[in-house]
Amino acid sequence: YIRMDLKVNNHPGVMSHVCGLFVRRGCNVEGIVCAPVSEGESVIRLLVLDNGRMEQIARHARQLEDVHQVDMRPSDRAELDAVALQLKAATPV
């Protein structure tokens, strides 16, 4: 897996543009977490299977108007599972 963090403008449609980039390149997103980091900015964290085209996808992501920064690093499924457990614990029953 690859973890890709994108710092983006926080407004309607940004997530659609980012996800569309992955769809057009045939890359399945395994997990998404999005959180505001400052006034008008959010970070979108994506966990994706490494299909050998992640560098190319990162280059294209950097060209999107609303993307300010893209960071990538190797990851594993355990990171996504940990976030899912935190979200489950925080969700009222």
Biopython code that builds the backbone (N, CA, C, O; Angstrom):
import numpy as np
from Bio.PDB.StructureBuilder import StructureBuilder

atoms = [
    (1, "TYR", "N", (0.828, -1.193, 0.000)),
    (1, "TYR", "CA", (0.000, 0.000, 0.000)),
    (1, "TYR", "C", (0.870, 1.253, 0.000)),
    (1, "TYR", "O", (2.022, 1.241, 0.434)),
    (2, "ILE", "N", (0.281, 2.326, -0.499)),
    (2, "ILE", "CA", (0.897, 3.652, -0.473)),
    (2, "ILE", "C", (-0.059, 4.586, 0.250)),
    (2, "ILE", "O", (-1.264, 4.571, -0.003)),
    (3, "ARG", "N", (0.481, 5.399, 1.152)),
    (3, "ARG", "CA", (-0.313, 6.451, 1.794)),
    (3, "ARG", "C", (0.021, 7.755, 1.082)),
    (3, "ARG", "O", (1.185, 8.141, 0.971)),
    (4, "MET", "N", (-1.022, 8.423, 0.603)),
    (4, "MET", "CA", (-0.844, 9.707, -0.068)),
    (4, "MET", "C", (-1.626, 10.764, 0.701)),
    (4, "MET", "O", (-2.840, 10.655, 0.872)),
    (5, "ASP", "N", (-0.912, 11.790, 1.162)),
    (5, "ASP", "CA", (-1.542, 12.912, 1.856)),
    (5, "ASP", "C", (-1.554, 14.112, 0.919)),
    (5, "ASP", "O", (-0.522, 14.501, 0.372)),
    (6, "LEU", "N", (-2.734, 14.689, 0.744)),
    (6, "LEU", "CA", (-2.880, 15.862, -0.110)),
    (6, "LEU", "C", (-3.420, 17.015, 0.720)),
    (6, "LEU", "O", (-4.484, 16.896, 1.326)),
    (7, "LYS", "N", (-2.701, 18.126, 0.754)),
    (7, "LYS", "CA", (-3.224, 19.342, 1.377)),
    (7, "LYS", "C", (-3.963, 20.104, 0.286)),
    (7, "LYS", "O", (-3.398, 20.437, -0.756)),
    (8, "VAL", "N", (-5.249, 20.373, 0.549)),
    (8, "VAL", "CA", (-6.122, 20.912, -0.487)),
    (8, "VAL", "C", (-6.957, 22.070, 0.038)),
    (8, "VAL", "O", (-7.096, 22.258, 1.247)),
    (9, "ASN", "N", (-7.515, 22.849, -0.897)),
    (9, "ASN", "CA", (-8.524, 23.837, -0.532)),
    (9, "ASN", "C", (-9.749, 23.091, -0.025)),
    (9, "ASN", "O", (-10.102, 22.033, -0.547)),
    (10, "ASN", "N", (-10.382, 23.638, 0.975)),
    (10, "ASN", "CA", (-11.554, 22.991, 1.564)),
    (10, "ASN", "C", (-12.812, 23.654, 1.015)),
    (10, "ASN", "O", (-13.290, 24.655, 1.547)),
    (11, "HIS", "N", (-13.340, 23.069, -0.068)),
    (11, "HIS", "CA", (-14.609, 23.539, -0.620)),
    (11, "HIS", "C", (-15.253, 22.418, -1.425)),
    (11, "HIS", "O", (-14.579, 21.455, -1.791)),
    (12, "PRO", "N", (-16.549, 22.529, -1.705)),
    (12, "PRO", "CA", (-17.249, 21.462, -2.425)),
    (12, "PRO", "C", (-16.599, 21.136, -3.772)),
    (12, "PRO", "O", (-16.212, 22.032, -4.522)),
    (13, "GLY", "N", (-16.488, 19.857, -4.059)),
    (13, "GLY", "CA", (-15.971, 19.403, -5.346)),
    (13, "GLY", "C", (-14.523, 18.954, -5.337)),
    (13, "GLY", "O", (-14.085, 18.276, -6.266)),
    (14, "VAL", "N", (-13.770, 19.316, -4.308)),
    (14, "VAL", "CA", (-12.346, 18.955, -4.281)),
    (14, "VAL", "C", (-12.173, 17.442, -4.199)),
    (14, "VAL", "O", (-11.367, 16.869, -4.932)),
    (15, "MET", "N", (-12.920, 16.798, -3.316)),
    (15, "MET", "CA", (-12.810, 15.345, -3.173)),
    (15, "MET", "C", (-13.158, 14.655, -4.491)),
    (15, "MET", "O", (-12.523, 13.667, -4.862)),
    (16, "SER", "N", (-14.145, 15.162, -5.184)),
    (16, "SER", "CA", (-14.530, 14.593, -6.469)),
    (16, "SER", "C", (-13.398, 14.698, -7.487)),
    (16, "SER", "O", (-13.147, 13.754, -8.235)),
    (17, "HIS", "N", (-12.718, 15.834, -7.520)),
    (17, "HIS", "CA", (-11.594, 16.011, -8.454)),
    (17, "HIS", "C", (-10.459, 15.050, -8.124)),
    (17, "HIS", "O", (-9.880, 14.434, -9.018)),
    (18, "VAL", "N", (-10.146, 14.925, -6.843)),
    (18, "VAL", "CA", (-9.055, 14.041, -6.430)),
    (18, "VAL", "C", (-9.404, 12.585, -6.739)),
    (18, "VAL", "O", (-8.593, 11.867, -7.323)),
    (19, "CYS", "N", (-10.593, 12.149, -6.355)),
    (19, "CYS", "CA", (-10.993, 10.757, -6.605)),
    (19, "CYS", "C", (-11.104, 10.472, -8.099)),
    (19, "CYS", "O", (-10.776, 9.375, -8.550)),
    (20, "GLY", "N", (-11.564, 11.452, -8.863)),
    (20, "GLY", "CA", (-11.652, 11.294, -10.310)),
    (20, "GLY", "C", (-10.302, 11.015, -10.947)),
    (20, "GLY", "O", (-10.203, 10.261, -11.914)),
    (21, "LEU", "N", (-9.267, 11.628, -10.397)),
    (21, "LEU", "CA", (-7.912, 11.397, -10.891)),
    (21, "LEU", "C", (-7.538, 9.920, -10.754)),
    (21, "LEU", "O", (-6.952, 9.336, -11.665)),
    (22, "PHE", "N", (-7.877, 9.323, -9.619)),
    (22, "PHE", "CA", (-7.575, 7.911, -9.400)),
    (22, "PHE", "C", (-8.427, 7.017, -10.293)),
    (22, "PHE", "O", (-7.935, 6.020, -10.820)),
    (23, "VAL", "N", (-9.694, 7.364, -10.467)),
    (23, "VAL", "CA", (-10.593, 6.587, -11.319)),
    (23, "VAL", "C", (-10.071, 6.562, -12.753)),
    (23, "VAL", "O", (-10.028, 5.505, -13.384)),
    (24, "ARG", "N", (-9.677, 7.722, -13.264)),
    (24, "ARG", "CA", (-9.208, 7.798, -14.652)),
    (24, "ARG", "C", (-7.947, 6.975, -14.886)),
    (24, "ARG", "O", (-7.661, 6.587, -16.019)),
    (25, "ARG", "N", (-7.191, 6.705, -13.824)),
    (25, "ARG", "CA", (-5.966, 5.922, -13.961)),
    (25, "ARG", "C", (-6.136, 4.484, -13.485)),
    (25, "ARG", "O", (-5.160, 3.748, -13.345)),
    (26, "GLY", "N", (-7.388, 4.090, -13.239)),
    (26, "GLY", "CA", (-7.679, 2.709, -12.879)),
    (26, "GLY", "C", (-7.104, 2.278, -11.551)),
    (26, "GLY", "O", (-6.718, 1.121, -11.382)),
    (27, "CYS", "N", (-7.043, 3.201, -10.602)),
    (27, "CYS", "CA", (-6.458, 2.914, -9.294)),
    (27, "CYS", "C", (-7.557, 2.923, -8.243)),
    (27, "CYS", "O", (-8.298, 3.898, -8.116)),
    (28, "ASN", "N", (-7.661, 1.831, -7.490)),
    (28, "ASN", "CA", (-8.693, 1.720, -6.470)),
    (28, "ASN", "C", (-8.209, 2.335, -5.160)),
    (28, "ASN", "O", (-7.117, 2.020, -4.688)),
    (29, "VAL", "N", (-9.013, 3.201, -4.581)),
    (29, "VAL", "CA", (-8.716, 3.800, -3.284)),
    (29, "VAL", "C", (-9.286, 2.883, -2.212)),
    (29, "VAL", "O", (-10.486, 2.609, -2.197)),
    (30, "GLU", "N", (-8.428, 2.408, -1.318)),
    (30, "GLU", "CA", (-8.835, 1.482, -0.262)),
    (30, "GLU", "C", (-9.406, 2.214, 0.950)),
    (30, "GLU", "O", (-10.261, 1.675, 1.653)),
    (31, "GLY", "N", (-8.937, 3.442, 1.201)),
    (31, "GLY", "CA", (-9.416, 4.193, 2.355)),
    (31, "GLY", "C", (-9.193, 5.683, 2.167)),
    (31, "GLY", "O", (-8.240, 6.108, 1.516)),
    (32, "ILE", "N", (-10.095, 6.469, 2.751)),
    (32, "ILE", "CA", (-10.030, 7.927, 2.666)),
    (32, "ILE", "C", (-10.332, 8.506, 4.042)),
    (32, "ILE", "O", (-11.308, 8.125, 4.688)),
    (33, "VAL", "N", (-9.490, 9.421, 4.475)),
    (33, "VAL", "CA", (-9.758, 10.207, 5.677)),
    (33, "VAL", "C", (-9.517, 11.658, 5.297)),
    (33, "VAL", "O", (-8.514, 11.985, 4.662)),
    (34, "CYS", "N", (-10.434, 12.518, 5.685)),
    (34, "CYS", "CA", (-10.309, 13.938, 5.363)),
    (34, "CYS", "C", (-10.536, 14.740, 6.639)),
    (34, "CYS", "O", (-11.465, 14.465, 7.398)),
    (35, "ALA", "N", (-9.676, 15.738, 6.869)),
    (35, "ALA", "CA", (-9.817, 16.552, 8.074)),
    (35, "ALA", "C", (-9.339, 17.974, 7.786)),
    (35, "ALA", "O", (-8.361, 18.169, 7.063)),
    (36, "PRO", "N", (-10.031, 18.970, 8.354)),
    (36, "PRO", "CA", (-9.560, 20.346, 8.203)),
    (36, "PRO", "C", (-8.268, 20.548, 8.988)),
    (36, "PRO", "O", (-8.099, 19.994, 10.074)),
    (37, "VAL", "N", (-7.353, 21.350, 8.428)),
    (37, "VAL", "CA", (-6.091, 21.638, 9.114)),
    (37, "VAL", "C", (-5.931, 23.121, 9.410)),
    (37, "VAL", "O", (-5.161, 23.498, 10.292)),
    (38, "SER", "N", (-6.643, 23.954, 8.688)),
    (38, "SER", "CA", (-6.621, 25.396, 8.931)),
    (38, "SER", "C", (-7.841, 25.994, 8.229)),
    (38, "SER", "O", (-8.595, 25.288, 7.560)),
    (39, "GLU", "N", (-8.017, 27.275, 8.390)),
    (39, "GLU", "CA", (-9.141, 27.957, 7.740)),
    (39, "GLU", "C", (-9.017, 27.799, 6.225)),
    (39, "GLU", "O", (-8.092, 28.331, 5.610)),
    (40, "GLY", "N", (-9.951, 27.069, 5.637)),
    (40, "GLY", "CA", (-9.977, 26.919, 4.185)),
    (40, "GLY", "C", (-9.112, 25.806, 3.629)),
    (40, "GLY", "O", (-9.069, 25.625, 2.413)),
    (41, "GLU", "N", (-8.412, 25.044, 4.482)),
    (41, "GLU", "CA", (-7.565, 23.957, 4.000)),
    (41, "GLU", "C", (-7.894, 22.661, 4.726)),
    (41, "GLU", "O", (-8.237, 22.659, 5.908)),
    (42, "SER", "N", (-7.783, 21.563, 3.994)),
    (42, "SER", "CA", (-7.966, 20.232, 4.552)),
    (42, "SER", "C", (-6.835, 19.341, 4.084)),
    (42, "SER", "O", (-6.125, 19.652, 3.127)),
    (43, "VAL", "N", (-6.684, 18.225, 4.780)),
    (43, "VAL", "CA", (-5.787, 17.173, 4.314)),
    (43, "VAL", "C", (-6.649, 15.970, 3.976)),
    (43, "VAL", "O", (-7.494, 15.548, 4.765)),
    (44, "ILE", "N", (-6.421, 15.429, 2.795)),
    (44, "ILE", "CA", (-7.062, 14.201, 2.373)),
    (44, "ILE", "C", (-5.990, 13.114, 2.437)),
    (44, "ILE", "O", (-4.975, 13.200, 1.745)),
    (45, "ARG", "N", (-6.211, 12.099, 3.259)),
    (45, "ARG", "CA", (-5.282, 10.975, 3.340)),
    (45, "ARG", "C", (-5.925, 9.797, 2.623)),
    (45, "ARG", "O", (-7.037, 9.380, 2.946)),
    (46, "LEU", "N", (-5.203, 9.274, 1.647)),
    (46, "LEU", "CA", (-5.678, 8.148, 0.850)),
    (46, "LEU", "C", (-4.760, 6.956, 1.070)),
    (46, "LEU", "O", (-3.541, 7.110, 1.142)),
    (47, "LEU", "N", (-5.339, 5.783, 1.175)),
    (47, "LEU", "CA", (-4.573, 4.547, 1.195)),
    (47, "LEU", "C", (-4.928, 3.805, -0.078)),
    (47, "LEU", "O", (-6.090, 3.469, -0.306)),
    (48, "VAL", "N", (-3.928, 3.549, -0.907)),
    (48, "VAL", "CA", (-4.165, 2.930, -2.210)),
    (48, "VAL", "C", (-3.201, 1.771, -2.423)),
    (48, "VAL", "O", (-2.093, 1.759, -1.886)),
    (49, "LEU", "N", (-3.638, 0.800, -3.213)),
    (49, "LEU", "CA", (-2.740, -0.275, -3.606)),
    (49, "LEU", "C", (-1.721, 0.291, -4.583)),
    (49, "LEU", "O", (-2.083, 1.036, -5.493)),
    (50, "ASP", "N", (-0.468, -0.051, -4.406)),
    (50, "ASP", "CA", (0.583, 0.434, -5.302)),
    (50, "ASP", "C", (0.502, -0.333, -6.612)),
    (50, "ASP", "O", (0.826, -1.519, -6.678)),
    (51, "ASN", "N", (0.066, 0.363, -7.650)),
    (51, "ASN", "CA", (-0.075, -0.274, -8.959)),
    (51, "ASN", "C", (1.082, 0.085, -9.893)),
    (51, "ASN", "O", (1.007, -0.153, -11.098)),
    (52, "GLY", "N", (2.154, 0.658, -9.334)),
    (52, "GLY", "CA", (3.309, 1.022, -10.142)),
    (52, "GLY", "C", (3.180, 2.368, -10.823)),
    (52, "GLY", "O", (4.110, 2.813, -11.496)),
    (53, "ARG", "N", (2.039, 3.025, -10.660)),
    (53, "ARG", "CA", (1.819, 4.319, -11.312)),
    (53, "ARG", "C", (1.625, 5.454, -10.308)),
    (53, "ARG", "O", (1.154, 6.531, -10.672)),
    (54, "MET", "N", (1.981, 5.219, -9.061)),
    (54, "MET", "CA", (1.709, 6.214, -8.025)),
    (54, "MET", "C", (2.499, 7.511, -8.220)),
    (54, "MET", "O", (1.981, 8.591, -7.935)),
    (55, "GLU", "N", (3.722, 7.425, -8.693)),
    (55, "GLU", "CA", (4.496, 8.650, -8.959)),
    (55, "GLU", "C", (3.805, 9.490, -10.028)),
    (55, "GLU", "O", (3.728, 10.713, -9.907)),
    (56, "GLN", "N", (3.307, 8.841, -11.064)),
    (56, "GLN", "CA", (2.587, 9.550, -12.120)),
    (56, "GLN", "C", (1.307, 10.179, -11.572)),
    (56, "GLN", "O", (0.993, 11.325, -11.891)),
    (57, "ILE", "N", (0.575, 9.436, -10.754)),
    (57, "ILE", "CA", (-0.649, 9.967, -10.166)),
    (57, "ILE", "C", (-0.330, 11.158, -9.271)),
    (57, "ILE", "O", (-1.059, 12.150, -9.279)),
    (58, "ALA", "N", (0.753, 11.071, -8.497)),
    (58, "ALA", "CA", (1.159, 12.189, -7.634)),
    (58, "ALA", "C", (1.489, 13.422, -8.466)),
    (58, "ALA", "O", (1.115, 14.535, -8.096)),
    (59, "ARG", "N", (2.181, 13.239, -9.578)),
    (59, "ARG", "CA", (2.496, 14.383, -10.457)),
    (59, "ARG", "C", (1.222, 15.041, -10.972)),
    (59, "ARG", "O", (1.120, 16.267, -11.002)),
    (60, "HIS", "N", (0.255, 14.226, -11.377)),
    (60, "HIS", "CA", (-1.014, 14.774, -11.863)),
    (60, "HIS", "C", (-1.801, 15.439, -10.739)),
    (60, "HIS", "O", (-2.449, 16.463, -10.956)),
    (61, "ALA", "N", (-1.749, 14.867, -9.546)),
    (61, "ALA", "CA", (-2.444, 15.467, -8.393)),
    (61, "ALA", "C", (-1.876, 16.855, -8.094)),
    (61, "ALA", "O", (-2.620, 17.782, -7.773)),
    (62, "ARG", "N", (-0.555, 16.989, -8.202)),
    (62, "ARG", "CA", (0.078, 18.295, -7.943)),
    (62, "ARG", "C", (-0.372, 19.354, -8.947)),
    (62, "ARG", "O", (-0.272, 20.549, -8.668)),
    (63, "GLN", "N", (-0.857, 18.938, -10.094)),
    (63, "GLN", "CA", (-1.314, 19.879, -11.118)),
    (63, "GLN", "C", (-2.759, 20.322, -10.916)),
    (63, "GLN", "O", (-3.203, 21.279, -11.550)),
    (64, "LEU", "N", (-3.496, 19.639, -10.042)),
    (64, "LEU", "CA", (-4.875, 20.048, -9.777)),
    (64, "LEU", "C", (-4.872, 21.406, -9.085)),
    (64, "LEU", "O", (-4.050, 21.663, -8.206)),
    (65, "GLU", "N", (-5.782, 22.255, -9.484)),
    (65, "GLU", "CA", (-5.841, 23.636, -8.996)),
    (65, "GLU", "C", (-5.943, 23.731, -7.477)),
    (65, "GLU", "O", (-5.326, 24.609, -6.874)),
    (66, "ASP", "N", (-6.701, 22.852, -6.856)),
    (66, "ASP", "CA", (-6.958, 22.949, -5.424)),
    (66, "ASP", "C", (-5.956, 22.204, -4.554)),
    (66, "ASP", "O", (-6.063, 22.241, -3.328)),
    (67, "VAL", "N", (-4.994, 21.535, -5.156)),
    (67, "VAL", "CA", (-4.006, 20.772, -4.389)),
    (67, "VAL", "C", (-2.775, 21.637, -4.145)),
    (67, "VAL", "O", (-2.170, 22.157, -5.082)),
    (68, "HIS", "N", (-2.412, 21.783, -2.868)),
    (68, "HIS", "CA", (-1.257, 22.603, -2.490)),
    (68, "HIS", "C", (-0.004, 21.769, -2.283)),
    (68, "HIS", "O", (1.105, 22.237, -2.541)),
    (69, "GLN", "N", (-0.175, 20.526, -1.814)),
    (69, "GLN", "CA", (0.968, 19.691, -1.470)),
    (69, "GLN", "C", (0.574, 18.228, -1.557)),
    (69, "GLN", "O", (-0.555, 17.862, -1.228)),
    (70, "VAL", "N", (1.511, 17.385, -2.002)),
    (70, "VAL", "CA", (1.283, 15.941, -2.078)),
    (70, "VAL", "C", (2.487, 15.244, -1.447)),
    (70, "VAL", "O", (3.628, 15.485, -1.840)),
    (71, "ASP", "N", (2.227, 14.384, -0.474)),
    (71, "ASP", "CA", (3.273, 13.568, 0.152)),
    (71, "ASP", "C", (2.869, 12.107, 0.033)),
    (71, "ASP", "O", (1.700, 11.758, 0.198)),
    (72, "MET", "N", (3.859, 11.250, -0.257)),
    (72, "MET", "CA", (3.597, 9.816, -0.363)),
    (72, "MET", "C", (4.605, 9.055, 0.476)),
    (72, "MET", "O", (5.748, 9.476, 0.648)),
    (73, "ARG", "N", (4.145, 7.910, 1.000)),
    (73, "ARG", "CA", (5.055, 7.003, 1.691)),
    (73, "ARG", "C", (4.435, 5.609, 1.694)),
    (73, "ARG", "O", (3.216, 5.466, 1.596)),
    (74, "PRO", "N", (5.280, 4.580, 1.807)),
    (74, "PRO", "CA", (4.745, 3.227, 1.922)),
    (74, "PRO", "C", (3.902, 3.103, 3.191)),
    (74, "PRO", "O", (4.169, 3.775, 4.186)),
    (75, "SER", "N", (2.912, 2.266, 3.154)),
    (75, "SER", "CA", (2.038, 2.058, 4.301)),
    (75, "SER", "C", (1.573, 0.607, 4.285)),
    (75, "SER", "O", (2.007, -0.195, 3.458)),
    (76, "ASP", "N", (0.695, 0.295, 5.205)),
    (76, "ASP", "CA", (0.121, -1.040, 5.219)),
    (76, "ASP", "C", (-1.342, -0.964, 5.647)),
    (76, "ASP", "O", (-1.827, 0.085, 6.068)),
    (77, "ARG", "N", (-2.010, -2.058, 5.534)),
    (77, "ARG", "CA", (-3.437, -2.113, 5.841)),
    (77, "ARG", "C", (-3.708, -1.802, 7.313)),
    (77, "ARG", "O", (-4.789, -1.317, 7.649)),
    (78, "ALA", "N", (-2.746, -2.072, 8.191)),
    (78, "ALA", "CA", (-2.926, -1.837, 9.626)),
    (78, "ALA", "C", (-3.209, -0.367, 9.917)),
    (78, "ALA", "O", (-3.958, -0.055, 10.843)),
    (79, "GLU", "N", (-2.622, 0.536, 9.139)),
    (79, "GLU", "CA", (-2.864, 1.966, 9.347)),
    (79, "GLU", "C", (-4.333, 2.308, 9.081)),
    (79, "GLU", "O", (-4.947, 3.045, 9.853)),
    (80, "LEU", "N", (-4.888, 1.784, 8.010)),
    (80, "LEU", "CA", (-6.293, 2.014, 7.688)),
    (80, "LEU", "C", (-7.188, 1.387, 8.746)),
    (80, "LEU", "O", (-8.171, 1.998, 9.165)),
    (81, "ASP", "N", (-6.866, 0.191, 9.178)),
    (81, "ASP", "CA", (-7.668, -0.483, 10.202)),
    (81, "ASP", "C", (-7.678, 0.303, 11.508)),
    (81, "ASP", "O", (-8.708, 0.374, 12.178)),
    (82, "ALA", "N", (-6.535, 0.900, 11.880)),
    (82, "ALA", "CA", (-6.457, 1.693, 13.109)),
    (82, "ALA", "C", (-7.369, 2.914, 13.031)),
    (82, "ALA", "O", (-8.049, 3.241, 14.004)),
    (83, "VAL", "N", (-7.388, 3.580, 11.901)),
    (83, "VAL", "CA", (-8.265, 4.741, 11.720)),
    (83, "VAL", "C", (-9.726, 4.311, 11.779)),
    (83, "VAL", "O", (-10.551, 4.992, 12.387)),
    (84, "ALA", "N", (-10.048, 3.182, 11.150)),
    (84, "ALA", "CA", (-11.426, 2.690, 11.165)),
    (84, "ALA", "C", (-11.875, 2.370, 12.586)),
    (84, "ALA", "O", (-13.024, 2.638, 12.937)),
    (85, "LEU", "N", (-11.004, 1.809, 13.404)),
    (85, "LEU", "CA", (-11.346, 1.529, 14.795)),
    (85, "LEU", "C", (-11.590, 2.807, 15.577)),
    (85, "LEU", "O", (-12.513, 2.871, 16.390)),
    (86, "GLN", "N", (-10.764, 3.836, 15.336)),
    (86, "GLN", "CA", (-10.953, 5.117, 16.012)),
    (86, "GLN", "C", (-12.290, 5.732, 15.630)),
    (86, "GLN", "O", (-12.994, 6.261, 16.490)),
    (87, "LEU", "N", (-12.647, 5.672, 14.362)),
    (87, "LEU", "CA", (-13.915, 6.225, 13.905)),
    (87, "LEU", "C", (-15.088, 5.454, 14.489)),
    (87, "LEU", "O", (-16.091, 6.046, 14.887)),
    (88, "LYS", "N", (-14.963, 4.146, 14.538)),
    (88, "LYS", "CA", (-16.027, 3.317, 15.109)),
    (88, "LYS", "C", (-16.226, 3.644, 16.593)),
    (88, "LYS", "O", (-17.360, 3.722, 17.067)),
    (89, "ALA", "N", (-15.133, 3.832, 17.316)),
    (89, "ALA", "CA", (-15.219, 4.154, 18.741)),
    (89, "ALA", "C", (-15.824, 5.530, 18.979)),
    (89, "ALA", "O", (-16.460, 5.757, 20.008)),
    (90, "ALA", "N", (-15.635, 6.439, 18.049)),
    (90, "ALA", "CA", (-16.136, 7.798, 18.203)),
    (90, "ALA", "C", (-17.583, 7.962, 17.740)),
    (90, "ALA", "O", (-18.203, 8.996, 17.992)),
    (91, "THR", "N", (-18.120, 6.948, 17.068)),
    (91, "THR", "CA", (-19.476, 7.042, 16.520)),
    (91, "THR", "C", (-20.496, 6.647, 17.591)),
    (91, "THR", "O", (-20.425, 5.548, 18.142)),
    (92, "PRO", "N", (-21.453, 7.553, 17.889)),
    (92, "PRO", "CA", (-22.461, 7.208, 18.887)),
    (92, "PRO", "C", (-23.371, 6.095, 18.375)),
    (92, "PRO", "O", (-23.644, 5.996, 17.179)),
    (93, "VAL", "N", (-23.827, 5.271, 19.296)),
    (93, "VAL", "CA", (-24.706, 4.143, 18.945)),
    (93, "VAL", "C", (-26.139, 4.559, 19.019)),
    (93, "VAL", "O", (-27.030, 3.750, 18.759)),
]
sb = StructureBuilder()
sb.init_structure("model")
sb.init_model(0)
sb.init_chain("A")
sb.init_seg("    ")
for serial, (resi, resn, name, xyz) in enumerate(atoms, 1):
    if name == "N":
        sb.init_residue(resn, " ", resi, " ")
    sb.init_atom(name, np.array(xyz, "f"), 0.0, 1.0, " ", f" {name:<3s}", serial, name[0])
structure = sb.get_structure()
